[in-house]
Amino acid sequence: MEEALLVEELLHEDHGKDYTGDGSVDLKGHPVLKHQTGNWKACFFILGTECCERLAYYGIAKNLVSYLTKNLHEGNVIAARNVTTWQGTCYLTPLIGAILADSYWGKYWTIASFATVYFIGMAVLTISASLPGQSSPSQTLAFFLGLYLIALGAGGIKPCVSSFGADQFDDTDPLERPKKGSFFNWFYFSINTGSLISGTILVYIQDNYGWGLGFGIPTLFMALAIGSFFIGSRIYRFQKPGGSPIIRVCQVIVAAFRKWRVQLPDDESFLYEVPGKNSAIEGSRKLDHTNELRFLDKAAVMTPYDAKSNASDIPSPWRLCTITQVEELKILARMFPIWATSIVFSAVYSQNSSMFLEQGMVLDKRIGSFTIPPASLSTSDVISVLIWVPVYDKILVPFARRFSNKERGFTELQRMGIGLFLSILAMVSAALVEIKRLEIARELDLTHEKVEVPLSILWQIPQYALVGAGEVFTCIGQVEFFYDQSPDAMRSLCTAFALVTGSLGSYLSSLILTLVSYFTTLGGQTGWIPDNLNEGHLDRFFWLIACLSLINLVVYVWCALRYKYKNAA
């Protein structure tokens, strides 16, 4: 009898190995077999979706400042501010999509719903740009309506696609787990493949064949993105939403304050946690207790009143929280300094589509008989990414692994720090190019003429390439960090927080532009960034961003050295 039970148990255990161990299910909510779902075969469709969606997004973003200045007749500062504000909104709306994904809809349906809104925005924008009289108030309104529908649609796609792709690899499987790091690298590679096509072919079409066609092609690719996503539905792995993370955070804070007079036990085993392997939060593993922010532990102290209530009913989470729920909030608090120090990098990145572009407009764009659109120079950033991703994944990681003995070669924090340093070099390069450009303008007496300066636009390549290299280290490292370190049931939300740094970076850039414009034009002065850049000092703006980046790097290193990684039970 005992032998029969042992055989049955072994068969059950062996059968369980066929299924994922991270709680993932199929579209109908059934447990999924490893060999039939997920892994790279599912990620193929997700990477295709991301490539097409990013092609659509950058097909608008890359040359947007040119459309605003040439077709809507906006000044340099206003156009740059509108671009960075819109980009900032695109990186702020992911909070909406993330909350819906983690709380109610799940990542799949959130992506599907918001992608539809995105496509409608693309169509509205394309129609407004195709009609004559593009600077009329009604068409300008329609254009900006389309832009901000795109921003709203991006809110459901950005925080969910990368984490949904990473969900296709089982955390509990030692063979699948290392593939997640590689996935994030190739995910970013897909983003920049779409960006490369936008920055070359689409920008050329927009400048030479009209904006209607130039915006219509990205709209078509957005439709392809939606199609690619749905094709893979049967082989995706899905994680169940775990309820509102915002409510859980509030419950911990309220419960802790209600018990502010309660004495903490010396033994952490007296803190409340549900029995068994699984936590009380759907789709989340238990988290080990940590000794940081001990005040929050009071939310998990079981008072006599809680014990009496627990004996007869499920305790109210507004009075008593589990250790895992408390640790979720602690993780968010630990990640906050790392999150905050990523904002300045995003301000540097936003220069790609604003001040770098305006600088390129007053450089010599001719290479023989061919004229390079200024927005096409941003492809140097993209090419840099496309080169660095395989170099990092196939060369640097294996090399670093020999010395660090870490699965991914570098820690996420080390990777991000390298990128922050490269962003400083990018701004220094931009400043040096501008110093040389202004020097030539003075020598040729072009200071008061709104014309190009005979300095090749190709001198911008190093600054774009350095930003691209910085992205491979900081941006990918950041997404990887927030996915790995976030609580299981908050991954979309934490990915959204990573994206919000892009939003705040764009807003920071807009704020700096506004302050620079105000203070440098006091007393009737020309200012650093006038409409005629030959009269200004754009180099000083670049030096200002470089100094802020250096200060930010010092703060980041201090925070990173004190960060403690999470430990799932």
C-alpha positions as CSV (number, residue, x, y, z in Angstrom):
1,M,0.0,0.0,0.0
2,E,2.8,2.4,1.0
3,E,4.7,1.6,-2.3
4,A,1.5,2.3,-4.3
5,L,1.1,5.7,-2.6
6,L,4.8,6.5,-3.2
7,V,4.5,5.6,-6.9
8,E,1.3,7.7,-7.2
9,E,3.1,10.7,-5.5
10,L,6.1,10.4,-7.8
11,L,3.9,10.2,-10.9
12,H,2.0,13.3,-9.7
13,E,5.2,15.2,-9.1
14,D,6.6,14.2,-12.5
15,H,3.3,15.2,-14.1
16,G,3.5,18.6,-12.3
17,K,6.9,19.3,-13.9
18,D,5.0,19.5,-17.2
19,Y,3.2,22.5,-16.0
20,T,4.5,26.0,-15.1
21,G,5.2,26.5,-11.4
22,D,4.6,30.3,-11.4
23,G,0.7,30.1,-11.4
24,S,0.3,31.0,-15.0
25,V,-2.8,30.0,-16.9
26,D,-4.1,30.0,-20.5
27,L,-6.7,32.4,-21.9
28,K,-9.5,30.3,-20.4
29,G,-7.9,30.2,-17.0
30,H,-6.6,26.6,-17.1
31,P,-3.1,25.6,-16.0
32,V,-0.6,25.6,-18.9
33,L,1.8,23.0,-20.2
34,K,5.4,24.3,-20.5
35,H,6.1,22.7,-23.9
36,Q,2.9,24.0,-25.5
37,T,3.0,27.6,-24.3
38,G,5.1,30.6,-23.6
39,N,8.9,30.8,-24.0
40,W,10.4,32.3,-27.2
41,K,7.7,30.9,-29.4
42,A,5.2,33.2,-27.7
43,C,7.6,36.1,-27.4
44,F,8.0,36.1,-31.2
45,F,4.5,37.6,-31.5
46,I,5.0,40.0,-28.6
47,L,8.3,41.3,-30.0
48,G,6.6,41.7,-33.4
49,T,3.8,43.7,-31.7
50,E,6.3,45.9,-30.0
51,C,8.3,46.5,-33.1
52,C,5.3,47.6,-35.2
53,E,3.9,49.7,-32.3
54,R,7.2,51.5,-31.8
55,L,7.5,52.1,-35.5
56,A,4.0,53.7,-35.4
57,Y,4.9,55.8,-32.3
58,Y,8.3,57.0,-33.5
59,G,6.8,57.6,-37.0
60,I,5.0,60.4,-35.2
61,A,7.5,61.4,-32.6
62,K,10.7,61.5,-34.6
63,N,9.7,64.4,-36.9
64,L,7.0,66.0,-34.8
65,V,8.9,69.1,-34.0
66,S,9.4,69.7,-37.7
67,Y,5.7,69.4,-38.3
68,L,4.9,71.8,-35.5
69,T,7.4,74.5,-36.7
70,K,6.8,74.1,-40.5
71,N,3.1,73.3,-40.7
72,L,1.6,74.7,-37.5
73,H,4.2,77.6,-37.5
74,E,5.2,77.3,-33.9
75,G,8.4,78.9,-32.5
76,N,11.4,76.7,-31.5
77,V,10.7,76.9,-27.7
78,I,6.9,76.3,-28.0
79,A,7.4,73.4,-30.5
80,A,10.1,71.8,-28.3
81,R,7.9,72.2,-25.2
82,N,4.8,70.7,-27.0
83,V,6.9,67.7,-28.1
84,T,8.3,67.0,-24.6
85,T,5.0,67.6,-22.9
86,W,3.3,65.1,-25.3
87,Q,6.1,62.6,-24.8
88,G,5.8,63.1,-21.0
89,T,2.1,62.3,-21.2
90,C,2.9,59.2,-23.2
91,Y,5.0,58.0,-20.3
92,L,2.5,59.2,-17.6
93,T,-0.6,57.4,-18.9
94,P,1.0,54.0,-18.3
95,L,-0.1,54.4,-14.6
96,I,-3.7,54.1,-15.8
97,G,-3.1,51.0,-17.8
98,A,-0.9,49.4,-15.1
99,I,-3.5,49.8,-12.4
100,L,-6.2,48.3,-14.7
101,A,-3.9,45.4,-15.7
102,D,-2.8,44.5,-12.1
103,S,-6.2,45.0,-10.5
104,Y,-8.9,43.9,-12.9
105,W,-8.3,43.2,-16.6
106,G,-4.9,41.5,-16.7
107,K,-2.1,42.5,-19.1
108,Y,-3.6,40.8,-22.2
109,W,-7.0,42.6,-22.2
110,T,-5.5,45.9,-21.2
111,I,-3.1,45.8,-24.2
112,A,-6.0,44.8,-26.5
113,S,-8.3,47.6,-25.3
114,F,-5.8,50.4,-25.3
115,A,-4.3,49.4,-28.6
116,T,-7.7,50.1,-30.2
117,V,-7.7,53.6,-28.7
118,Y,-4.1,54.1,-30.0
119,F,-5.2,53.1,-33.5
120,I,-8.1,55.6,-33.5
121,G,-5.7,58.4,-32.4
122,M,-3.4,57.5,-35.3
123,A,-6.3,57.6,-37.7
124,V,-7.5,61.0,-36.5
125,L,-4.0,62.5,-36.6
126,T,-3.4,61.2,-40.1
127,I,-6.7,62.6,-41.4
128,S,-6.0,66.0,-39.9
129,A,-2.5,66.1,-41.5
130,S,-3.9,65.0,-44.9
131,L,-6.4,67.8,-45.3
132,P,-5.5,71.2,-46.8
133,G,-5.3,74.3,-44.5
134,Q,-3.4,72.4,-41.7
135,S,-2.9,75.5,-39.6
136,S,-6.6,76.2,-39.2
137,P,-7.9,76.1,-35.6
138,S,-10.2,73.1,-36.2
139,Q,-7.5,71.0,-37.8
140,T,-4.9,72.0,-35.2
141,L,-7.4,70.8,-32.6
142,A,-8.0,67.5,-34.4
143,F,-4.2,67.0,-34.7
144,F,-3.7,67.5,-31.0
145,L,-6.7,65.3,-30.2
146,G,-5.1,62.5,-32.2
147,L,-1.8,63.0,-30.5
148,Y,-3.3,62.7,-27.0
149,L,-5.5,59.7,-28.0
150,I,-2.2,58.1,-28.9
151,A,-0.8,59.1,-25.5
152,L,-3.8,57.4,-23.8
153,G,-3.5,54.3,-25.9
154,A,0.2,54.0,-25.1
155,G,-0.8,54.0,-21.5
156,G,-2.2,50.5,-21.8
157,I,0.6,49.1,-24.0
158,K,3.8,50.4,-22.5
159,P,3.5,49.0,-19.0
160,C,2.1,45.7,-20.0
161,V,3.9,44.4,-23.1
162,S,7.4,44.0,-21.6
163,S,6.1,42.4,-18.4
164,F,3.7,40.2,-20.4
165,G,6.6,39.1,-22.5
166,A,8.7,38.3,-19.4
167,D,5.7,36.4,-18.0
168,Q,6.2,33.9,-20.8
169,F,9.2,32.5,-18.9
170,D,8.7,30.5,-15.7
171,D,10.4,32.0,-12.7
172,T,10.5,28.6,-11.0
173,D,12.3,26.9,-13.9
174,P,16.1,27.2,-13.7
175,L,16.2,26.7,-17.5
176,E,13.7,29.4,-18.3
177,R,14.6,32.0,-15.7
178,P,17.8,33.3,-17.3
179,K,16.0,33.9,-20.5
180,K,14.1,36.8,-19.0
181,G,17.2,38.9,-19.0
182,S,17.9,38.1,-22.6
183,F,14.2,38.8,-23.4
184,F,14.5,42.4,-22.1
185,N,17.5,43.0,-24.3
186,W,15.8,41.7,-27.4
187,F,12.6,43.6,-26.5
188,Y,14.6,46.8,-26.6
189,F,16.2,45.7,-29.8
190,S,12.7,45.3,-31.3
191,I,11.8,48.8,-30.1
192,N,14.8,50.3,-31.9
193,T,14.2,48.3,-35.1
194,G,10.9,50.1,-35.4
195,S,12.6,53.3,-34.4
196,L,15.3,52.9,-37.1
197,I,12.7,52.5,-39.9
198,S,10.8,55.5,-38.6
199,G,13.9,57.7,-38.3
200,T,15.1,56.9,-41.9
201,I,12.4,55.8,-44.3
202,L,9.4,57.5,-42.6
203,V,11.1,60.8,-41.9
204,Y,12.3,60.9,-45.6
205,I,8.7,60.3,-46.8
206,Q,7.3,63.0,-44.5
207,D,9.8,65.5,-45.6
208,N,9.6,64.7,-49.3
209,Y,6.2,63.1,-50.0
210,G,3.9,64.8,-47.5
211,W,2.6,64.3,-44.0
212,G,-0.5,62.5,-45.0
213,L,1.4,59.5,-46.4
214,G,4.1,60.0,-43.7
215,F,1.6,59.5,-40.9
216,G,-0.6,57.0,-42.8
217,I,2.1,54.4,-43.0
218,P,2.6,54.4,-39.1
219,T,-1.2,54.0,-38.8
220,L,-1.0,50.9,-41.0
221,F,1.8,49.4,-38.8
222,M,-0.3,50.0,-35.7
223,A,-3.0,47.8,-37.3
224,L,-0.3,45.2,-37.9
225,A,0.8,45.4,-34.3
226,I,-2.7,44.6,-33.1
227,G,-2.9,41.7,-35.5
228,S,0.4,40.3,-34.4
229,F,-0.6,40.4,-30.8
230,F,-3.9,38.5,-31.3
231,I,-2.3,35.8,-33.4
232,G,-0.3,34.5,-30.5
233,S,-3.3,34.3,-28.1
234,R,-3.5,30.5,-27.9
235,I,0.1,30.0,-26.8
236,Y,0.5,32.9,-24.3
237,R,0.8,32.4,-20.6
238,F,-1.3,34.6,-18.4
239,Q,-1.0,35.8,-14.8
240,K,-4.2,36.4,-12.9
241,P,-4.7,40.0,-11.7
242,G,-4.2,40.2,-7.9
243,G,-6.5,43.0,-7.0
244,S,-5.8,46.7,-6.7
245,P,-2.2,47.3,-5.6
246,I,-3.1,50.9,-4.6
247,I,-5.7,49.6,-2.2
248,R,-3.3,47.1,-0.7
249,V,-0.7,49.9,-0.1
250,C,-3.4,52.1,1.6
251,Q,-4.5,49.2,3.8
252,V,-1.0,48.7,5.1
253,I,-0.6,52.5,5.9
254,V,-4.1,52.7,7.6
255,A,-3.5,49.5,9.6
256,A,-0.1,50.6,10.7
257,F,-1.4,54.0,11.9
258,R,-4.4,52.5,13.7
259,K,-1.8,50.5,15.7
260,W,0.8,53.2,16.2
261,R,0.7,52.5,20.0
262,V,1.0,48.7,19.6
263,Q,4.4,47.2,20.7
264,L,6.2,45.3,18.0
265,P,7.1,41.7,18.9
266,D,10.8,40.7,19.2
267,D,10.1,37.5,17.3
268,E,8.9,38.1,13.7
269,S,7.1,34.8,13.7
270,F,4.4,36.5,15.7
271,L,3.5,38.7,12.8
272,Y,0.5,37.7,10.8
273,E,0.8,35.6,7.6
274,V,-1.6,33.1,6.0
275,P,-0.6,29.4,6.3
276,G,0.6,27.4,3.3
277,K,2.9,28.2,0.3
278,N,0.7,30.8,-1.4
279,S,0.2,34.3,-0.2
280,A,-3.3,35.8,0.3
281,I,-2.7,38.0,-2.8
282,E,-3.8,36.3,-6.1
283,G,-0.8,35.7,-8.3
284,S,1.8,36.5,-5.8
285,R,4.4,34.5,-3.9
286,K,5.1,35.1,-0.2
287,L,7.8,37.6,0.7
288,D,10.3,37.2,3.5
289,H,10.2,39.7,6.4
290,T,12.8,42.4,6.5
291,N,13.9,44.7,9.3
292,E,13.6,48.0,7.4
293,L,10.8,50.5,8.0
294,R,9.7,48.5,11.1
295,F,6.8,50.9,11.8
296,L,4.9,49.4,8.9
297,D,5.2,45.9,10.6
298,K,2.6,47.1,13.1
299,A,0.0,46.5,10.3
300,A,0.8,42.8,10.7
301,V,0.7,42.7,14.5
302,M,-2.3,40.6,15.7
303,T,-3.9,42.3,18.7
304,P,-6.4,40.5,21.0
305,Y,-9.2,42.1,19.0
306,D,-7.7,40.8,15.7
307,A,-7.3,37.3,17.2
308,K,-10.9,37.3,18.3
309,S,-12.1,38.5,14.8
310,N,-9.8,36.1,13.0
311,A,-11.3,33.1,15.0
312,S,-14.8,33.8,13.6
313,D,-14.2,35.5,10.3
314,I,-11.6,36.6,7.8
315,P,-9.7,39.6,9.3
316,S,-10.3,43.0,7.8
317,P,-7.2,44.0,5.8
318,W,-7.8,47.6,6.9
319,R,-6.9,46.4,10.5
320,L,-4.6,43.4,9.9
321,C,-2.3,42.8,6.9
322,T,-0.1,39.9,6.0
323,I,3.7,40.1,6.1
324,T,3.7,39.8,2.3
325,Q,1.4,42.8,2.0
326,V,3.6,44.9,4.3
327,E,6.7,43.8,2.4
328,E,5.1,45.0,-0.9
329,L,5.0,48.5,0.5
330,K,8.6,48.2,1.8
331,I,9.8,47.2,-1.6
332,L,8.2,50.2,-3.2
333,A,9.8,52.4,-0.6
334,R,13.3,50.9,-1.2
335,M,12.9,51.3,-5.0
336,F,11.9,54.9,-4.8
337,P,15.4,56.5,-4.7
338,I,16.5,54.4,-7.6
339,W,13.4,55.4,-9.5
340,A,13.9,59.1,-8.7
341,T,17.5,59.2,-9.9
342,S,16.5,57.8,-13.3
343,I,14.5,61.0,-14.2
344,V,17.5,63.1,-15.2
345,F,18.6,60.4,-17.7
346,S,15.1,60.7,-19.3
347,A,15.6,64.4,-19.6
348,V,18.8,63.7,-21.5
349,Y,17.0,61.2,-23.8
350,S,14.2,63.7,-24.6
351,Q,16.8,66.0,-26.2
352,N,16.9,63.5,-29.1
353,S,13.6,64.8,-30.4
354,S,13.8,68.4,-29.3
355,M,17.1,70.4,-28.9
356,F,19.3,67.9,-30.8
357,L,16.8,68.2,-33.7
358,E,16.8,72.0,-33.5
359,Q,20.5,72.0,-33.4
360,G,20.6,69.8,-36.5
361,M,18.3,72.2,-38.4
362,V,21.1,74.9,-38.4
363,L,23.9,72.5,-39.4
364,D,24.9,71.7,-43.0
365,K,22.6,68.8,-44.0
366,R,24.1,68.2,-47.4
367,I,26.2,65.1,-48.2
368,G,27.1,65.5,-51.8
369,S,23.7,65.9,-53.7
370,F,21.7,64.3,-50.9
371,T,20.1,66.3,-48.1
372,I,19.8,64.6,-44.7
373,P,16.6,65.3,-42.8
374,P,17.7,66.4,-39.2
375,A,15.4,63.9,-37.6
376,S,17.2,61.1,-39.5
377,L,20.3,61.7,-37.4
378,S,18.5,60.2,-34.5
379,T,19.0,56.9,-36.3
380,S,22.6,57.1,-34.9
381,D,21.0,56.6,-31.5
382,V,19.0,53.7,-32.8
383,I,22.0,52.1,-34.6
384,S,24.0,52.4,-31.5
385,V,21.3,50.5,-29.6
386,L,21.1,47.8,-32.3
387,I,24.9,47.3,-32.1
388,W,25.1,47.4,-28.3
389,V,22.2,45.0,-27.5
390,P,23.9,41.9,-29.1
391,V,27.3,43.0,-27.9
392,Y,26.0,43.3,-24.4
393,D,24.0,40.1,-24.5
394,K,26.5,37.9,-26.3
395,I,29.9,39.3,-25.3
396,L,29.7,41.6,-22.2
397,V,27.4,39.4,-20.2
398,P,29.4,36.1,-20.7
399,F,32.6,38.0,-20.0
400,A,31.4,39.7,-16.9
401,R,29.9,36.4,-15.6
402,R,33.4,35.0,-15.4
403,F,34.3,37.5,-12.7
404,S,31.0,38.3,-11.0
405,N,29.6,34.7,-10.9
406,K,26.2,36.4,-11.5
407,E,23.6,34.8,-13.8
408,R,23.3,38.0,-15.8
409,G,26.9,39.3,-15.6
410,F,26.1,42.7,-14.2
411,T,23.6,43.6,-11.5
412,E,20.7,45.8,-12.8
413,L,22.0,48.7,-10.6
414,Q,25.6,48.4,-12.0
415,R,24.1,48.4,-15.5
416,M,22.0,51.5,-14.9
417,G,25.0,53.4,-13.4
418,I,27.1,52.8,-16.5
419,G,24.3,54.3,-18.7
420,L,24.0,57.4,-16.5
421,F,27.7,58.0,-17.0
422,L,27.4,57.7,-20.8
423,S,24.5,60.2,-20.8
424,I,26.9,62.8,-19.3
425,L,29.3,62.2,-22.1
426,A,26.5,62.7,-24.6
427,M,25.6,66.1,-23.3
428,V,29.3,67.1,-23.3
429,S,29.6,66.0,-27.0
430,A,26.5,68.1,-27.9
431,A,27.9,71.1,-26.1
432,L,31.2,70.9,-27.9
433,V,29.5,70.6,-31.3
434,E,27.5,73.7,-30.5
435,I,30.5,75.7,-29.4
436,K,32.2,74.9,-32.7
437,R,29.0,75.8,-34.7
438,L,28.7,79.2,-33.0
439,E,32.4,79.8,-33.6
440,I,32.0,79.2,-37.3
441,A,28.9,81.4,-37.3
442,R,30.9,84.3,-35.8
443,E,33.8,83.8,-38.2
444,L,31.5,84.0,-41.2
445,D,29.4,86.8,-39.8
446,L,26.2,84.7,-39.8
447,T,25.3,85.5,-36.2
448,H,22.3,87.6,-37.1
449,E,21.2,85.5,-40.0
450,K,18.7,82.7,-39.6
451,V,20.7,80.3,-41.8
452,E,22.6,77.0,-41.7
453,V,26.2,77.1,-40.6
454,P,28.7,75.2,-42.8
455,L,29.4,72.5,-40.2
456,S,28.4,69.0,-41.2
457,I,25.4,67.6,-39.4
458,L,27.4,64.3,-39.1
459,W,29.2,65.8,-36.1
460,Q,26.0,65.1,-34.2
461,I,26.5,61.3,-34.6
462,P,28.6,60.9,-31.4
463,Q,26.0,62.6,-29.1
464,Y,23.2,60.4,-30.5
465,A,25.3,57.3,-30.3
466,L,26.3,57.9,-26.7
467,V,22.6,58.4,-25.8
468,G,21.9,55.1,-27.5
469,A,24.6,53.3,-25.6
470,G,23.3,54.8,-22.4
471,E,19.8,53.5,-23.2
472,V,21.1,49.9,-23.5
473,F,22.5,50.1,-20.0
474,T,20.1,52.4,-18.2
475,C,16.7,51.9,-19.9
476,I,16.9,48.1,-20.3
477,G,18.5,47.8,-16.8
478,Q,15.7,49.9,-15.4
479,V,12.9,47.8,-16.8
480,E,14.7,44.6,-15.8
481,F,15.2,46.0,-12.3
482,F,11.6,47.1,-11.8
483,Y,10.3,43.8,-13.1
484,D,12.6,41.6,-11.0
485,Q,12.4,43.6,-7.8
486,S,8.6,44.4,-7.9
487,P,6.1,42.2,-5.9
488,D,4.6,39.6,-8.2
489,A,1.2,41.2,-8.2
490,M,2.5,44.7,-8.9
491,R,4.7,44.1,-12.0
492,S,2.7,46.2,-14.4
493,L,2.5,49.0,-11.9
494,C,6.2,49.0,-11.2
495,T,7.0,48.8,-14.9
496,A,4.7,51.9,-15.3
497,F,6.7,53.6,-12.6
498,A,9.8,52.9,-14.6
499,L,8.1,54.5,-17.6
500,V,6.9,57.5,-15.6
501,T,10.6,58.5,-15.2
502,G,10.4,59.0,-19.0
503,S,7.4,61.3,-18.5
504,L,9.0,63.2,-15.6
505,G,12.2,63.5,-17.6
506,S,10.3,65.1,-20.5
507,Y,8.5,67.4,-18.1
508,L,11.8,68.3,-16.4
509,S,13.2,69.1,-19.8
510,S,10.2,71.3,-20.5
511,L,10.6,73.0,-17.1
512,I,14.3,73.6,-17.7
513,L,13.5,75.1,-21.2
514,T,10.9,77.4,-19.7
515,L,13.2,78.6,-16.9
516,V,16.1,79.0,-19.2
517,S,14.0,80.9,-21.7
518,Y,12.6,83.2,-18.9
519,F,15.8,84.0,-17.1
520,T,18.1,84.3,-20.1
521,T,15.7,86.8,-21.8
522,L,15.3,89.2,-18.8
523,G,16.1,92.8,-19.6
524,G,15.5,92.3,-23.3
525,Q,18.4,89.9,-23.8
526,T,18.4,87.4,-26.8
527,G,18.5,84.4,-24.5
528,W,20.2,81.0,-24.9
529,I,17.6,79.5,-27.2
530,P,16.1,82.2,-29.5
531,D,14.3,81.4,-32.8
532,N,17.6,82.2,-34.5
533,L,20.0,79.8,-32.8
534,N,23.0,81.6,-34.3
535,E,22.3,84.4,-31.9
536,G,21.9,82.2,-28.9
537,H,24.0,79.9,-26.6
538,L,22.5,76.4,-26.9
539,D,25.8,75.1,-25.7
540,R,25.1,76.5,-22.3
541,F,21.8,74.6,-22.1
542,F,23.7,71.4,-22.9
543,W,26.3,72.1,-20.2
544,L,23.5,72.7,-17.7
545,I,22.0,69.3,-18.4
546,A,25.4,67.7,-18.2
547,C,26.0,69.3,-14.8
548,L,22.6,68.1,-13.5
549,S,23.4,64.6,-14.8
550,L,26.7,64.5,-13.0
551,I,25.1,65.5,-9.7
552,N,22.4,62.9,-10.3
553,L,25.0,60.2,-10.9
554,V,26.7,60.9,-7.6
555,V,23.3,60.6,-5.8
556,Y,22.5,57.5,-7.7
557,V,25.7,55.7,-6.7
558,W,25.1,56.6,-3.0
559,C,21.5,55.1,-3.2
560,A,22.5,52.0,-5.2
561,L,25.2,51.1,-2.7
562,R,22.6,51.1,0.1
563,Y,19.9,49.2,-1.8
564,K,18.8,45.7,-0.5
565,Y,17.4,43.3,-3.0
566,K,14.0,41.6,-2.4
567,N,13.9,38.0,-1.2
568,A,10.8,35.9,-2.1
569,A,9.9,33.1,0.3
